[in-house]
């Protein structure tokens, strides 16, 4: 059980048989020693968010998630197949569950998969990835990192803004949380 003082962003709790991720948390002091907490929650299965208030003395059951490292193998229509790196079992995951992860998936890459009671909850990418620039405009002499940006299509299909000196075929590091250029890989 988690007390209201132990709640943090990112923690997954179970309410009424459903899993919710805490997105935001506020402790509200009331008069005469009472207090409430207001929590912004995201339904793990449905994806919608909502606010809910509780008494500060209330306790919440913590959802115990299992984390496994898995390797992305291939996709077959809307199913994306992953292999557990410990026991080599293959697990298909639907495109709807992957969401933004689809923009960065490359065959052979390792990801962390969290599950609850054998149901996949989330696929987590590494914070940075090295991707090849599949298509972008030409670079010209004198282009520098501070001269502006241009759109570039990566090998996975996502388009990000890169500095003017980046060429087609360059390998760059990308922040998967924000989809931004970090640096040219060496």
Buried (B, 14 or more C-beta within 10 A) or exposed (E): EBEBEEBEEEBBBBBEEEBBBBBEBEEEEEEEEEEBBEBBBBBBEEEEEEEEEBEBEEEBEBBEBEEBEBBBBEBEEEEBBBBBEEEEEEBEBEEEBBEEBBBBBEEEBEBEBBBBEEEBBBBEBEEBBEBBBBEBEEBEEEBEBEEEBBEBBBEBEBBBEBBBBBBBEBEBBBEBEEBEBBEBBE
